[in-house]
């Protein structure tokens, strides 16, 4: 049986692993000039990571299941169009999320 | 500050997290501990599931590495930008979440002092909003238990919004295309539970190949 401290221990582990991942790159190049190759990575990664995260978030979308991912698709299209049109981050996020929550209840 | 309306989005996301946590029977204390010390949006959503299902501690650690390995990337791309940000640096590195990263990674025309202050404020405010939201969410969830299924889509919405913004603001779309292509490829090959790490490896290789093809050593 798990002890009553299980959630606390789990939280501590998650926190420590997350901290390590965040600090390692900075500790690796401490006091040294950042190599050109790493500098290059630093410049191109932001664009690549963001699309990867979108795919990561949508990874569980089941195109063959009920709904066929229509809620995801429609919400994503709305977000992109809204962002291009109004350029208001908060508006895009809130509208997209509300739209998704409504759609998964209807479809 | 120009980014204040953006941060309100994290209040919404934090509230969603708190409500999810409350729906699994956890209280304010758990929520507070997670948001103060872990402070990683998507991982906390995943953590709720892990803890509610009593996952083994090894599985907890490994899942954290998988889900949060992208923070290595954030670090790499911020090494130079955070070089001279002053005393707050350790805190700012700790607070380099997806959300904060998406606000501080963009090129800008601020001088280094303005930029340091901007990043510190973004870090502190985001953390504060996240904590407030997650506590508020638990309280709302306890008082008005209503169905929050789908609220985690806020995270998808955030990333997609930032990706759209980046796409609009840059002429070089190759990194974004490489990111999308390598993650889709790995998703199909490795499946949804194991594709993040292969994606990152292939992405880095592809980005270096791109650099070679373009031949500009300084770029």
Interface residues (C-beta under 8 A of the other chain):
Chain A: X2 X6 X7 X8 X9 X10 X11 X12 X13 X14 X15 X17 X18 X19 X21 X22 X23 X24 X25 X26 X29 X34 X36 X37 X38 X39 X40 X41 X42 X43 X44 X45 X46 X47 X48 X49 X50 X51 X52 X53 X54 X55 X56 X57 X58 X59 X60 X72 X75 X76 X79 X80 X83 X84 X87 X88 X89 X90 X92 X93 X94 X96 X97 X100 X101 X104 X105
Chain B: X5 X6 X8 X9 X12 X26 X30 X33 X34 X37 X38 X39 X40 X42 X43 X47 X50 X51 X54 X55 X57 X60 X61 X64 X65 X68 X69 X70 X71 X72 X73 X74 X75 X76 X77 X78 X79 X80 X81 X82 X93 X94 X96 X98 X101 X102 X105 X106 X149 X150 X151 X153 X154 X155 X156 X157 X158 X159 X160 X161 X162 X163 X164 X165 X166 X167 X168 X170 X172 X173 X174 X175 X176 X177 X178 X179 X180 X182 X183 X184 X187 X192 X195 X196 X199 X200 X203 X204 X207 X208 X210 X211 X217 X218 X219
